[in-house]
């Protein structure tokens, strides 16, 4: 190879793009990029010890930063054993032209590739990150509901970033928001998510309590929403009453003058 081409190649290989929050990244998707990123974050957070654990720890955003009569509907697709796709719920949103933010777990995406592709191609929905293995987001293995959390900063990176890159590869759009499995965090893990470039999104209205609410309970939960509320519910349990409760609540919320929005486009607090 001529010398000038070798020099150009060396220059290209050695040049790195500066990533978000100061981390040095190569083009997205390269293994060297990923391992370097993880190593840097492990180094940065190896001496950080959490003092908070829950759904509303420091850094978790639970509301839209507005007093307008808008509500953000968010639906989780968890990928748990035996779950499915609540087509009645999603078809209703499409029919009524109601936008929503869908937090997708990698396992659910793998089980429902064609449905995922269809949803990702619908402008009513934005696809966001619900993690690789639906784990609570912890740097020391904290658990909740009998589910073990990530056990280290390295595992936090894997849980968040691997699914983000999966979604980006499938859709061409990098997720902006992350919600962990169970929506539990410690504050150090939330800082790691921020370093990776994601806002961590919780909720202000518990819409279906893990798809365990009855139709009436779902309806009442949704009707408790106010300006700027973020509602959490689930789209992976068609055998439950979430769809029926949502369908009962949305016409009343519209009558009250509420408009439904996606997260993107609004500041969060």
C-alpha positions as CSV (number, residue, x, y, z in Angstrom):
1,X,0.0,0.0,0.0
2,X,1.5,3.4,-0.9
3,X,2.8,5.4,2.0
4,X,0.3,8.2,1.8
5,X,-2.6,5.8,1.9
6,X,-1.1,4.0,4.9
7,X,-0.8,7.4,6.7
8,X,-4.4,8.3,5.9
9,X,-5.5,4.9,7.2
10,X,-3.6,5.4,10.4
11,X,-5.0,8.9,10.8
12,X,-8.5,7.6,10.2
13,X,-8.2,4.8,12.7
14,X,-6.6,7.0,15.4
15,X,-9.2,9.7,15.0
16,X,-12.1,9.5,17.5
17,X,-15.3,11.3,17.7
18,X,-15.9,13.0,21.0
19,X,-19.1,11.5,22.4
20,X,-21.7,13.0,24.7
21,X,-20.5,14.1,28.2
22,X,-16.9,14.0,27.1
23,X,-16.5,10.3,26.5
24,X,-14.3,9.5,23.4
25,X,-16.2,7.3,21.0
26,X,-15.6,5.8,17.6
27,X,-18.5,5.4,15.2
28,X,-21.5,3.8,16.9
29,X,-21.6,0.0,17.0
30,X,-17.9,-0.9,16.9
31,X,-16.8,-3.3,19.6
32,X,-13.7,-1.3,20.5
33,X,-15.9,1.8,20.9
34,X,-18.2,-0.1,23.3
35,X,-15.5,-1.6,25.4
36,X,-13.7,1.7,25.7
37,X,-16.9,3.4,26.7
38,X,-17.7,0.8,29.4
39,X,-14.1,0.9,30.7
40,X,-14.3,4.7,31.1
41,X,-17.6,4.6,32.9
42,X,-16.5,1.8,35.3
43,X,-13.4,3.9,36.1
44,X,-15.5,7.0,36.7
45,X,-18.0,5.3,39.0
46,X,-16.0,2.6,40.7
47,X,-15.9,4.5,43.9
48,X,-19.4,5.8,43.9
49,X,-21.7,4.3,46.5
50,X,-25.5,4.8,46.3
51,X,-27.7,6.0,49.2
52,X,-31.1,5.9,47.4
53,X,-33.2,3.1,46.1
54,X,-36.7,3.4,44.5
55,X,-38.8,4.8,41.7
56,X,-38.2,8.5,42.4
57,X,-34.5,8.7,43.3
58,X,-32.4,11.8,42.4
59,X,-32.3,12.3,38.7
60,X,-35.5,10.4,37.7
61,X,-37.9,12.6,35.7
62,X,-41.5,12.0,36.5
63,X,-43.4,14.9,34.8
64,X,-43.4,17.0,31.7
65,X,-42.0,20.5,32.4
66,X,-45.2,22.3,31.5
67,X,-48.5,23.5,32.9
68,X,-50.3,22.9,29.7
69,X,-53.2,20.4,29.6
70,X,-51.1,17.7,28.1
71,X,-50.5,14.1,29.2
72,X,-47.7,11.7,28.1
73,X,-48.9,8.1,27.8
74,X,-46.0,5.6,28.2
75,X,-46.4,1.9,27.7
76,X,-43.8,-0.7,28.7
77,X,-43.1,-3.9,26.7
78,X,-41.2,-6.0,29.2
79,X,-40.4,-9.2,27.4
80,X,-41.1,-11.3,30.5
81,X,-41.8,-15.0,30.2
82,X,-45.3,-15.6,28.8
83,X,-46.1,-12.0,27.9
84,X,-47.5,-10.9,24.5
85,X,-48.8,-8.0,22.6
86,X,-51.9,-6.0,23.5
87,X,-53.0,-5.3,19.9
88,X,-56.4,-4.1,21.1
89,X,-54.7,-1.3,23.1
90,X,-52.4,-0.2,20.3
91,X,-55.0,-0.5,17.6
92,X,-57.3,1.8,19.7
93,X,-54.5,4.4,20.0
94,X,-54.0,4.3,16.2
95,X,-57.7,4.5,15.5
96,X,-58.1,7.5,17.8
97,X,-54.8,9.1,16.7
98,X,-53.4,9.1,20.2
99,X,-49.6,9.3,20.4
100,X,-47.6,7.4,23.0
101,X,-44.1,6.6,24.0
102,X,-43.3,2.9,24.0
103,X,-40.5,1.6,26.2
104,X,-39.2,-1.6,24.6
105,X,-37.2,-4.4,26.2
106,X,-34.8,-6.3,24.0
107,X,-36.4,-9.6,24.8
108,X,-39.8,-8.3,23.7
109,X,-38.3,-7.0,20.5
110,X,-36.7,-10.4,19.8
111,X,-40.1,-12.1,20.3
112,X,-42.1,-9.7,18.2
113,X,-39.8,-8.5,15.4
114,X,-42.5,-7.7,12.8
115,X,-44.7,-6.0,15.3
116,X,-41.8,-3.9,16.5
117,X,-40.9,-2.9,13.0
118,X,-44.5,-1.9,12.4
119,X,-44.7,0.2,15.6
120,X,-41.3,1.8,15.0
121,X,-42.5,2.9,11.5
122,X,-45.7,4.6,12.9
123,X,-45.2,8.3,13.6
124,X,-47.7,8.2,16.4
125,X,-45.2,6.3,18.5
126,X,-41.6,7.0,19.7
127,X,-39.6,3.9,20.7
128,X,-37.5,4.2,23.8
129,X,-35.2,2.0,25.9
130,X,-36.5,-0.5,28.5
131,X,-33.2,-2.4,28.9
132,X,-31.7,-5.6,27.7
133,X,-32.9,-8.0,30.4
134,X,-35.6,-6.0,32.3
135,X,-33.4,-5.6,35.4
136,X,-33.8,-3.0,38.1
137,X,-31.0,-0.5,37.6
138,X,-28.4,-0.8,40.5
139,X,-24.7,-0.7,40.8
140,X,-24.6,-3.3,43.6
141,X,-27.3,-5.9,42.8
142,X,-30.2,-4.4,44.7
143,X,-33.4,-6.3,44.0
144,X,-37.1,-5.6,44.0
145,X,-40.2,-7.7,43.4
146,X,-37.8,-10.7,43.6
147,X,-35.9,-9.5,40.6
148,X,-32.1,-9.0,41.0
149,X,-30.8,-5.7,39.7
150,X,-27.6,-5.0,37.8
151,X,-24.6,-5.7,40.0
152,X,-22.0,-3.2,38.9
153,X,-21.4,-0.1,36.8
154,X,-20.4,-2.4,34.0
155,X,-23.7,-4.3,34.1
156,X,-25.6,-1.0,34.2
157,X,-23.8,0.0,30.9
158,X,-24.7,-3.3,29.3
159,X,-28.3,-3.2,30.4
160,X,-28.8,0.3,29.0
161,X,-26.5,0.7,26.1
162,X,-26.8,-2.7,24.4
163,X,-30.5,-2.3,24.0
164,X,-30.1,1.4,22.9
165,X,-27.8,0.2,20.2
166,X,-30.1,-2.6,19.2
167,X,-33.0,-0.1,18.8
168,X,-30.8,2.3,16.9
169,X,-29.6,-0.5,14.5
170,X,-33.2,-1.5,13.8
171,X,-34.8,1.9,13.5
172,X,-32.0,4.3,12.6
173,X,-32.9,6.4,15.6
174,X,-31.0,6.4,18.9
175,X,-33.3,6.4,22.0
176,X,-33.3,9.5,24.2
177,X,-35.0,8.0,27.2
178,X,-34.5,5.0,29.5
179,X,-36.8,3.3,32.0
180,X,-35.4,0.3,33.8
181,X,-37.2,-3.0,34.4
182,X,-39.5,-2.4,37.4
183,X,-38.7,1.3,37.2
184,X,-36.4,1.0,40.2
185,X,-33.0,2.7,40.4
186,X,-30.2,3.9,42.7
187,X,-29.0,7.4,42.1
188,X,-25.5,6.3,40.9
189,X,-27.1,4.1,38.2
190,X,-29.2,7.1,37.1
191,X,-26.0,9.2,36.8
192,X,-24.5,6.5,34.6
193,X,-27.5,6.6,32.4
194,X,-27.0,10.4,32.1
195,X,-23.4,9.9,31.3
196,X,-24.4,7.6,28.5
197,X,-26.7,10.4,27.2
198,X,-30.2,9.3,28.4
199,X,-32.8,10.9,30.5
200,X,-34.3,8.4,33.0
201,X,-38.1,8.5,32.9
202,X,-40.3,7.4,35.7
203,X,-43.9,8.4,36.1
204,X,-46.4,10.5,38.0
205,X,-49.4,8.3,37.5
206,X,-49.3,4.5,38.0
207,X,-51.7,3.5,35.3
208,X,-52.1,-0.2,35.6
209,X,-49.7,-1.4,38.4
210,X,-47.8,-3.9,36.2
211,X,-51.0,-4.8,34.3
212,X,-52.6,-6.0,37.6
213,X,-55.4,-3.4,37.8
214,X,-59.0,-4.0,36.8
215,X,-60.6,-2.0,34.1
216,X,-62.2,0.3,36.6
217,X,-58.9,0.8,38.5
218,X,-57.1,1.6,35.2
219,X,-59.7,4.1,34.3
220,X,-59.6,5.8,37.6
221,X,-55.8,6.0,37.6
222,X,-55.8,7.6,34.2
223,X,-58.5,10.1,35.2
224,X,-56.3,11.2,38.1
225,X,-53.8,12.7,35.7
226,X,-53.3,16.4,35.5
227,X,-51.3,18.8,33.3
228,X,-47.9,17.5,32.6
229,X,-48.5,14.0,33.9
230,X,-46.5,11.0,32.7
231,X,-48.7,7.8,32.9
232,X,-47.1,4.4,33.0
233,X,-49.0,1.3,31.8
234,X,-48.2,-1.9,29.9
235,X,-48.7,-3.1,26.3
236,X,-47.5,-6.7,26.9
237,X,-50.4,-8.3,28.7
238,X,-53.4,-8.6,26.3
239,X,-55.1,-11.0,28.8
240,X,-55.4,-8.2,31.4
241,X,-57.7,-5.2,31.6
242,X,-55.3,-2.4,30.6
243,X,-56.8,-1.8,27.2
244,X,-60.4,-1.7,28.4
245,X,-59.5,0.8,31.1
246,X,-57.5,3.0,28.7
247,X,-60.4,3.0,26.2
248,X,-62.8,4.0,29.0
249,X,-60.5,6.9,30.2
250,X,-59.3,8.5,27.1
251,X,-62.6,9.9,25.9
252,X,-63.2,11.5,29.3
253,X,-59.7,13.0,29.4
254,X,-60.3,14.5,25.9
255,X,-63.6,15.9,27.1
256,X,-61.7,17.6,30.0
257,X,-59.5,19.3,27.4
258,X,-56.4,17.2,27.6
259,X,-54.1,16.5,24.7
260,X,-51.9,13.5,24.5
261,X,-48.2,13.9,23.5
262,X,-45.0,12.0,23.2
263,X,-42.1,12.7,25.6
264,X,-39.9,14.0,22.9
265,X,-40.5,17.7,22.4
266,X,-41.1,18.5,26.1
267,X,-38.7,19.2,28.9
268,X,-38.9,16.8,31.8
269,X,-38.7,17.4,35.5
